[in-house]
Amino acid sequence: MRKRIKESRVPAPPFFRSRLLLLLLGLSVPLLGADPPPGPGLSPAQDWKLPLFTKEGFRSMSLRGDRVYPVGPDRIDVENIEITVFSGDATPRVKSILLSAKASYFPKEQRASGPGAVRVIRDDGEISGEDWTYEKNGEKVSIRRNARIVLNMNIGDMLK
């Protein structure tokens, strides 16, 4: 005849519970080089586009990115940002295009910046460098490291 063994639950020793907690915390910490965590309750957006218009209804600027991470109400981080600046009038002419692999965009200030490489393309030239800031007011681009400028014009035109 078989005897039935009565099951009893024994509480886990305290050191086991603390090790389990450390393991779970370790798994929740992002690995270096992983995607940054999204803002509270907000998930990243794919293929993000933000068109901006003048008061008259003309296109003034367009922002695009492969992936966008909302960091807070005043900042979003963007992978592969493309900022296209238009003439802001009835002619849909592109004035400049800014390209960078990683950037932060500040909507209230209408400003973008990034620590890495940037490339600004215009009809009359191209500017590239690192550690940059773009301000929509005044259409100003500041490059703090390794700035390089290529002008697409005749030397006679440049001396005028």
N, C-alpha and C positions, 0 to 999 in steps of 0.2 A: 504494500500500500504506500502510496506517495503522500508525503506531507506537503501541505501547502505552506509556502513561506509568505509571511505577511510583509507587504511592502511598507516601507516607512521612508518618508522624505527627511533627509538630513540637510540642514541649511549649509550652504557653501561657506567655507572658511573666509574670514575677512580679507586675507591676502589674495584669495582667488577673485573676489569681487572687485578689488582695487585693480588687479591686473586686467580683468575684463574691461573695466572702465577705461583704463589707459589704452588698451587695444582699440576700443571703439572711438576714442578721441583721436588716436593716431590715424585711423582710417578716414576720419572726417576732415583732417587737415589736407589742403590741396598740395599736390606735388609741385615742385619747382618747375616752371615752364608751362604749367597747366593754364587753362582759361581762367581769367579772374572771376571771382564769384559775382553773381548778379546782385543788384540792390535788394533791399528788403521786399520780398514778395513779387519782384519783377524778374522775368526771365529775359535772356538775350534775344534780340530780333535778328533775323536773317534778311539779307538783301534790302537794307534800310534805305529809304529815299525821303528827303525833306525839301520840297520846293518852297522858295520864299519869293514874295511879290512886293512891288512898290505899292504905295497908297493908290496909285492910278490903275493898278491891276496888271502891270507889266512884270514879267519875270526878272528878278534881280539876282537871285543866286539859287543854286541847287546843291544840296549835300547828299552824298551817297556813301554807303559802306557795306562791306560784306557781312559784318556782324557788329552789333551794337550792344553795349552793356550799360544799362542805367545804373549810375553810381549814386545819384541823389537827385533832388529837384533842380539843381543848378549845373549838373555835369553828366555827360554821357561819354563813355570811351568807345572808340570806333576802330575797327580793323579795316585796313585798306580804304582810307577815306579819300574821296574825290570831291573837291569843292570847285564848282564851275560858277564863275562870275559873269553875268550877262550885262548888256548895256543899260538895262533898266528902262528902255523906251520901246516904241513900237517896232523897232528893228530887233529881231531876236539874235543879235550879234554876241558872240562869246568874246569877252575881254581877256579872261585868263582862266587857267585850270591849275589847281593845286593838288598834288598827289603825295600821299604818305602811307606807310604800312601801319602805323599806330598813331592815334591822336586822341585828345580829349576835346570835346566841344562844349562850350558854355553858352547855352541859348540866350540867357538874359543879357549877357555882355556881347553876344554875337562875335565870339572869339574862339579860335581853335589853336591848339598848341601840341607839340610832341617833342620827345627827346631824341628821336631817331632822324632818319634821312627824310628830306622833303625835295620836291621838284615842282617849280612853278613855270608854266609854259604860257607864253604870250606870242602874238604875231611878230613883235620886234625883238624877241630874245627869250632866253631861258635862264633861270636861276636855280641852283641846287645847293644843298648844304645840310647841316644837322642842327638839332636843338633850336626849334623854330616856333614862331607865334604868328598867327594871322588875325588881324582885326578888320572886321567889315567896315567900321567907320574909318574913312580915309583909305580903305583898301590897302592897308599897310602889312607887309611881310617883314619880319625880323628874323635873321638867321645868325646864330651866335657862334657856330663852328663850321670850319671847312667850306665857307661860301665860295661859290664859283658862278661867274656870270658869263653868258655867251650872248653877244648882240648880233642880231640879224639885220644889218644895215650897211650902206656904203660909208666909207670913211668920210667922204665929203659931206654927207648928211649929218654925220655925228658932230662935225665941227661948226655947224650952223648955230 
